[in-house]
Amino acid sequence: MRLTAKSEYGLLAMIDLASRPLGSPVSAREISESQAIPSKFLEQLLSTLRKAGLVSA
C-alpha cells in the first residue's frame, strides 16, 4: 500500500503521540525532531488532526 507523504507524516505523528505516557504534554517541535517531519508541515497536520478531534491542543 502506498501512502502520500501527508498520510505517512500524520501516522508517524499519531504513533509518536501514542507512544508517550497518557496525558503528558508534548510540543510539535519534539514530534518534528523525533520523527524527522518538517516543522511547518507538522503544524498543518496537527491542525487537521485537531479539527478531526484526534488530538487536543
C-alpha positions in Angstrom: 0.0 0.0 0.0 1.3 3.4 -0.9 0.7 6.4 1.3 1.1 10.1 0.5 3.7 12.0 2.4 1.0 13.8 4.3 -0.6 10.5 5.3 2.7 9.0 6.3 3.7 12.0 8.4 0.2 12.1 10.0 0.6 8.4 11.0 4.1 9.0 12.3 2.9 11.9 14.5 0.0 9.8 15.8 2.3 6.9 16.6 4.7 9.2 18.4 1.9 10.6 20.5 0.5 7.2 21.3 4.0 6.0 22.5 4.2 8.7 25.2 2.6 8.5 28.6 -1.1 9.2 28.6 -1.8 12.9 29.2 1.8 14.0 29.0 2.2 17.2 27.0 4.4 17.2 24.0 5.3 20.0 21.7 5.1 19.9 17.9 8.8 20.6 17.9 9.5 17.4 19.9 7.5 15.4 17.5 9.1 17.1 14.5 12.6 16.3 15.7 11.9 12.7 16.8 10.1 11.7 13.6 12.1 13.9 11.1 8.9 15.7 10.0 9.4 19.3 8.7 8.0 21.5 11.4 5.8 23.7 9.2 4.3 20.7 7.6 3.7 19.1 11.0 1.9 22.2 12.3 -0.5 22.0 9.4 -1.1 18.3 10.0 -1.7 18.8 13.7 -4.2 21.4 12.9 -6.1 19.0 10.7 -5.9 16.3 13.3 -7.1 18.7 16.0 -10.1 19.7 13.8 -10.9 16.0 13.4 -10.8 15.5 17.1 -7.9 13.1 17.1 -5.5 15.3 19.1 -6.1 18.2 21.5 -4.3 21.5 21.7 
